[in-house]
Amino acid sequence: MLVDFTSLPPRDAYAWMSGTILPRPIAWVSTVSAEGRTNLAPFSFFQGVTANPPVLMFVPVNNRDGRKKDTLRNIEETKEFVVNLVPYALAAPMNDTAASLPHGESEFEKFGIAQAPSSQVRPPRVAAAPVSFECALHAIFPVGEGAMAASVVFGRILALHASESVLGPDGRPEAGKLDLIGRLGGSDYARTTERFSLGRPG
Ligand SMILES: Cc1cc2nc3c(=O)[nH]c(=O)nc-3n(C[C@H](O)[C@H](O)[C@H](O)COP(=O)(O)O)c2cc1C
């Protein structure tokens, strides 16, 4: 079959994209508002960008009524955020935090998610996350306008926290110990428990 994206409603485009571009890693993003209220939400349009300078990106899209998500509002106000990674053990609380709460109501408090202080930014980390990246806002690149329009948020990585429990003998995180999940289409997720290796061509 052939799907003509030039005349496709955004909802259908989203369904095709989210059901095919997978598995997607999940950025569980903590922020604070200008008043200091914490916020936590998952984003699976998420990737690393480069290491020089160390930058990652994730993509909050506007709500269907065109309103910005709290995460974006907070980052625009305070220019800082933390990206926490999501292991299988935290799948359920991660999903809880995708609920639409009124602006200013904290998902950390509402869902009893323990937080830990960051070292260089105000937003706290998710204490149980195996890895957290402290980020300063690098740039926001707008894509589209209105409902479902995107703001690509680029973050300069200032610090990384890694739980000792996910480190291997070389001092770096091991995929098997991280046990991260990836998002598939709809409500489906994948685990990273089945892996294989490929040597790079010379
Ligand atoms: C696994 C998962 C991945 C998600 N990925 C995105 C995403 O990439 N972009 C987005 O705008 N919303 C995404 N969402 C929905 C947001 O988490 C949801 O809209 C949330 O309420 C936003 O919270 P906030 O308004 O506090 O920022 C995702 C939800 C889940 C459960």
The ligand as an SDF file (V2000), in Angstrom:
LIG
                    3D

 31 33  0  0  0  0  0  0  0  0999 V2000
    5.5370    6.6020   26.5840 C   0  0  0  0  0  0  0  0  0  0  0  0
    4.9780    7.9520   26.2560 C   0  0  0  0  0  0  0  0  0  0  0  0
    5.6100    8.7390   25.3200 C   0  0  0  0  0  0  0  0  0  0  0  0
    5.1310   10.0130   25.0080 C   0  0  0  0  0  0  0  0  0  0  0  0
    5.7880   10.7760   24.0850 N   0  0  0  0  0  0  0  0  0  0  0  0
    5.3870   12.0240   23.8300 C   0  0  0  0  0  0  0  0  0  0  0  0
    6.1190   12.8440   22.9160 C   0  0  0  0  0  0  0  0  0  0  0  0
    7.1560   12.4520   22.3460 O   0  0  0  0  0  0  0  0  0  0  0  0
    5.6700   14.1120   22.7140 N   0  0  0  0  0  0  0  0  0  0  0  0
    4.5680   14.6060   23.3490 C   0  0  0  0  0  0  0  0  0  0  0  0
    4.2240   15.7670   23.1530 O   0  0  0  0  0  0  0  0  0  0  0  0
    3.8480   13.8390   24.2120 N   0  0  0  0  0  0  0  0  0  0  0  0
    4.2440   12.5840   24.4690 C   0  0  0  0  0  0  0  0  0  0  0  0
    3.5480   11.8090   25.3640 N   0  0  0  0  0  0  0  0  0  0  0  0
    2.3800   12.4020   26.0480 C   0  0  0  0  0  0  0  0  0  0  0  0
    2.8080   13.3060   27.2150 C   0  0  0  0  0  0  0  0  0  0  0  0
    3.5550   12.5820   28.1680 O   0  0  0  0  0  0  0  0  0  0  0  0
    1.5500   13.8930   27.8780 C   0  0  0  0  0  0  0  0  0  0  0  0
    0.9220   14.7610   26.9660 O   0  0  0  0  0  0  0  0  0  0  0  0
    1.8150   14.6140   29.1800 C   0  0  0  0  0  0  0  0  0  0  0  0
    0.5930   14.9130   29.8120 O   0  0  0  0  0  0  0  0  0  0  0  0
    2.5750   15.9010   29.0180 C   0  0  0  0  0  0  0  0  0  0  0  0
    2.7590   16.4180   30.3090 O   0  0  0  0  0  0  0  0  0  0  0  0
    3.0290   17.9420   30.6680 P   0  0  0  0  0  0  0  0  0  0  0  0
    1.8590   18.7650   30.1470 O   0  0  0  0  0  0  0  0  0  0  0  0
    3.1280   17.9150   32.1520 O   0  0  0  0  0  0  0  0  0  0  0  0
    4.3140   18.3520   29.9990 O   0  0  0  0  0  0  0  0  0  0  0  0
    3.9670   10.5060   25.6590 C   0  0  0  0  0  0  0  0  0  0  0  0
    3.3010    9.6890   26.5970 C   0  0  0  0  0  0  0  0  0  0  0  0
    3.7970    8.4270   26.8840 C   0  0  0  0  0  0  0  0  0  0  0  0
    3.0850    7.5590   27.8920 C   0  0  0  0  0  0  0  0  0  0  0  0
  1  2  1  0
  2  3  1  0
  2 30  2  0
  3  4  2  0
  4  5  1  0
  4 28  1  0
  5  6  2  0
  6  7  1  0
  6 13  1  0
  7  8  2  0
  7  9  1  0
  9 10  1  0
 10 11  2  0
 10 12  1  0
 12 13  2  0
 13 14  1  0
 14 15  1  0
 14 28  1  0
 15 16  1  0
 16 17  1  0
 16 18  1  0
 18 19  1  0
 18 20  1  0
 20 21  1  0
 20 22  1  0
 22 23  1  0
 23 24  1  0
 24 25  2  0
 24 26  1  0
 24 27  1  0
 28 29  2  0
 29 30  1  0
 30 31  1  0
M  END
$$$$
